[in-house]
Amino acid sequence: VAHSLGAAAATIALAGGTAAERAVYLAAAENLDPYVDRFRRELGLSAALVGNVRRRVDRRFGLFRESLRGRTLARALALPLLAFHDADDCEIPAAHSETIVARWVGARLVRTIGLGHRGLLRHEGVVRAAVEHLLSDATAAPEASHPGDG
């Protein structure tokens, strides 16, 4: 079970061979860019400066950042994944989870509304569906969407 940046780390670990039978992602980050951008804003750094650093890292390490993206790594993964993402997530756009799920064999995305980025973590329906997925012998994830509770 992984949330936000933890889902990015879990994807890297799973693609690197960490054993797991199934996974649950909540508001998954497909890449590190939202965190780098927030860090840049909090420190008052210019977008041009951070862009220059990104280009230098890519030149130095090849396509290092691209190799760590969920869209790249998910293609190699086939364990059942149940992902949740809220339409009202202001930190990580739902497109991040959509990208991961579209490339991950055995993945399903449950969209929620009104829970935001952290509300997924404590919503009873989301928690119940996640536990059922983890304990299930079947590879199919629940079909039901879980509406937000505000």
C-alpha positions, 0 to 999 in steps of 0.5 A, spaced: 500 500 500 503 506 497 500 513 497 503 519 493 510 519 492 510 512 496 507 510 490 512 512 485 517 509 490 513 502 490 513 502 482 521 503 482 522 497 487 517 493 484 520 494 477 527 492 480 524 486 483 521 487 490 516 481 491 509 482 492 502 479 490 498 485 489 498 492 490 494 498 492 496 505 490 492 512 493 493 518 489 499 515 486 505 520 483 507 517 476 513 522 476 517 526 481 515 533 477 510 535 482 514 535 488 520 538 484 516 544 482 513 545 489 520 544 492 522 550 487 516 554 489 517 553 496 525 555 495 523 561 491 527 558 485 526 560 478 523 555 473 529 556 468 534 554 474 530 548 475 529 546 468 537 547 467 538 542 473 533 537 470 537 538 463 544 537 466 541 531 470 539 528 464 545 529 460 549 526 466 545 520 467 542 519 460 535 519 461 535 517 468 528 521 470 525 518 464 527 511 467 524 512 473 517 514 471 511 510 472 509 510 465 516 507 463 516 502 469 509 500 469 509 496 463 514 491 466 509 489 472 503 484 472 501 483 479 494 486 480 494 493 482 488 497 485 489 504 484 484 510 487 485 517 485 480 523 487 478 528 482 479 534 487 486 532 488 490 538 488 497 535 489 497 530 484 493 530 478 489 524 477 492 523 470 498 520 474 494 514 476 491 514 469 497 513 466 500 508 471 494 504 470 493 504 462 500 501 462 500 496 468 497 489 466 492 487 471 491 494 474 484 498 475 483 505 477 477 507 482 476 514 481 473 518 487 470 525 488 470 530 494 476 526 498 482 530 495 489 528 496 489 525 503 482 524 504 483 517 500 487 515 506 481 515 511 475 514 507 471 507 509 469 505 502 476 506 500 480 502 505 475 497 505 476 496 498 483 496 498 483 491 504 479 486 500 483 487 494 489 485 498 486 479 501 483 477 495 485 471 491 481 473 484 485 478 480 479 482 478 479 489 482 472 492 485 468 495 480 464 500 484 466 507 485 466 510 492 463 517 492 467 522 497 464 524 503 466 531 503 
